Amino acid sequence: MTIMIVRLLIVFILNVGLLEVSSKVMEGVIGGSVLLPCSGNKDQRTIQDINVYWRHNESLIVYDIIKGVESVESQESEYKDRTVTFSKQYSEGNFSLQLRNLKERDAGTYSCFITKEGIQLEVELLVKGGISQINSTLPSTEKPKDKSNKEVQIGSEKIVTIALLAIAILL
């Protein structure tokens, strides 16, 4: 029995490897807008194969694209009339989301799930009070630091979490 559980766990973890996870950090200003990037492969895609789900802090429904069609039926009311995607670019793999009229509560993690491709892209959105606040946090000669190490850390944390979940389910 234990060997079977270990084999199932190994298969599960290998399959999880098919899920590509990456993360970025974006900054916006209250009242402004921000483009949250999300792109997938453009190879062998038909518009009917496209299902993309945008979520905020893992649960709030921001925007859905179902079979290549924009769907805001289940969208949380706080995002109504503040989200835009670029439907003419879906077939090219562009599922980026523009969030307008930023509010302080918009800060957090946005996830873009491209289901058929097994891609999960995360964007950490920081919302500042005003343009002067963003500029004052960086000395004039210093440039923003690369956040690429966070990408690796988040990916490994998710794999460990999924592996632990799989073990709990199997037990």
N, C-alpha and C positions, 0 to 999 in steps of 0.2 A: 504494500500500500504506500509506504514512504517513497519508494522508488518511483511509483507512478506520479505522486504529487510533485516530486522533484522534476521529473520529465515535463509535466504540464507547466510547471513554473518556468522552466528553461524555454519552452516553446512560446509561452506568453511573453517573456522578456524579449525574446528575439523578434516577436511580432511587434512589440512596443517600439523596437528600433525602427520600424517603418514609419512611425509618427515623427515627423520632423518638427522640432520646436525651436523657435528663435525669438529673441526679445530685443526691443529697442526702447529708448527713452526719448520722449518728445516733451516740449514745453509750449504752453499756450498762455494767453492773457485773458482775464475775465472780460467778457464782452466780445472777444475776438473769435477767430476760428482756427482750427488745426486740421491738418490732413494726417489721418492715421493710416500708415501704409500696410497693404496686404496684397501680396502677389503670389500667384502659383505658376505652374507650367502652362505654356500655351500649346504644347504638342497634343495632337489627337483629341481635341476638345470640341464637343458640340454644345451649343447653348443649353440644350435640355439636360446635359450631364452635370450642370453646375449647381451645387448647393453650398452656400456659404453662410455662416452664422457668426454675427458680431455680438459679443457679450461684454458687459462691464462688471468687473469684480466677480467673475465666474457665474453670475446668475441673472443680472438685469439684461433683458432683451433690448438691444440697441437697434439691430437691423438684421433682416434675413433676406437671402437671395435663394429662392426655391425654384429649381429647374430653370435657372436663368432669368427668373422674373422677380423683381423687387417685391418684397412682402413686408408690410408694416402693420398687418392685422394684429399681431401679438406684441408689437412694440410698446415698451413702457411709455407712459404719457409724458414723462420728463424729456423724452427725445423727440417727441412729435414736432414736425416742421423744423427740426434742427439738424437733420442728417441728409447727406447727399452721397450717392455713389455714381459711378461713371459707366452706365449700362452698355454703352457702345464699345467699351474696352474690356468687357468680361471675356470675350473670346480670345483676347490677348493675354489673359491672366491677371488683369488689374481689378482687384476688389477693394481698393482703398476707400476709406470712408472719411468724408469731410464732416466735422462736427462744428456747428456754428453757435454763435452767442454763448460762448463758454461761461460756465458757472463754477464756483468753487467746488461744488459737489461732483463735478465731472472728473475731478482728479481720481486716479486709480489705475487699475490694470484693465486694458481692453484686449480681448482675445478674438482673433479671427480664425475660425475653423473652416478649412476647405476639405469637406468630407471625402470626396472621391480620391483625392491625392494624399490624404493622411497628413495634412499640414496644419499645424497650429502656430500662428504667429501672435506674439504678445507685444503690446505697446504700453509702456508705463507713461501715463500722462500726468505731468506736473502743471498745475494751473496757478499762475502768479497773479497778484493784485493789479499790476500795471507794468508797462514797458520799462519804466525807470527801475522797478524792483528787479527785473531780470538783468538789466545792465549793471546794477549796483552789486550784484553778487559775483561778477567777474572783473578782476582788475583789467585795465585797458589793454595790457600786453598779454594776458593769459587767455587761452582758448579753452572751450569746453573739453573735458577729458573724455577719452574713449571709454564707452561702457561695455565693450565686447566681452570682458571677463564675466560680467553679470550674465550674459547670454549662456555661457557654458555652465555657470553655477545653477541657473534656473532650470536648464535642461536636465542636469544630473539630479537635482532635487525632485523633479517630476518623475523621472524613471524610478528613483528609490521609492517615492510615494506609491506609484502604480504597482511596483513589485511587492511592497508591503500589503497593499490592498488585495493583490492576487493571493498572497499567502493566507491572509485572513479569510478570504472567500473559500479557498481550498480546504481550510481546516474546519 
